[in-house]
């Protein structure tokens, strides 16, 4: 007979159990340091992956946990990117304060949008977020005196980080800067999700009508998480501007939002690490496939996406969770010594 897992007496005990760090998580974050040693020539790509992972994490907060479907999340990414670029162009190139200003600016934009977002669900949300993204893209294109329009924002110059570390061409500073920002905001997201607020978001995602019936502030919760998500996306955009010292209309493009959804589908939405794993897989695959065939690299990406949807409908992490939860694997795991099981 299979052993029975110890019962969790209530939601507080459940949340406390979720906040414990597993050895797999610790190993994952230690592995993010490997590019410094194993692939120093790919640190620029690694920094792009870290930025994209942060962007995907911001979308996962609203899509995977609150059920807010968005096809225009690049609006906040681009808003943060342009904010960081504009304040740098006009004389303030300090990275950390620029990051904070960009996050606040994108958060304020998200807060204003949240009054509309919280009132709608499903298909209406797709149309609203898509239209908002197109409006912001056209506004940036029309205001060429400020954004540079189709030519991109010129004259972005960042100061050395902490007055010491310059953003070099090899991507050393860019990667560890991007990685630290990703990790810090991941900690914020992890704490947010494993809290009563996070449980409320999941309840709203599953059945918003019932959550309202029990007195949950569903609309206020949706506005809060949407604002937080927008701020995180803006910070991701600001890091991109600071590490590349350039901004173009591509940061607001619909393609960026669509790629983000692909990453979440690949990794698994609503799993915290899903967006990060999806971003790593997608960015590395794109780099390799585009090197093989620059014109048709989307074909293998499409095949990969179809395969994941058909065989792993909950994403790669969802498939791994299903495998690790199987009774046969559990029996085999119980034969291993405790230090290999990763038991706490």
Beta strands, then each sheet from edge to edge (+ up, - down):
end
